């Protein structure tokens, strides 16, 4: 039964790589939102 005790946060199994990938995805999403905000300007003459 001791095998069921798992830590909530562990630095094993490439945790730093997963955090880096997550950060890149978030930065990409924010950049895409800013690009869409900038290209949505409609000019009326």
Secondary structure, DSSP 8 states (H G I E B T S, - for coil): -GGG---SS-S-SSHHHHHHHHHHHHHHHHHHHHHHHHHT-----
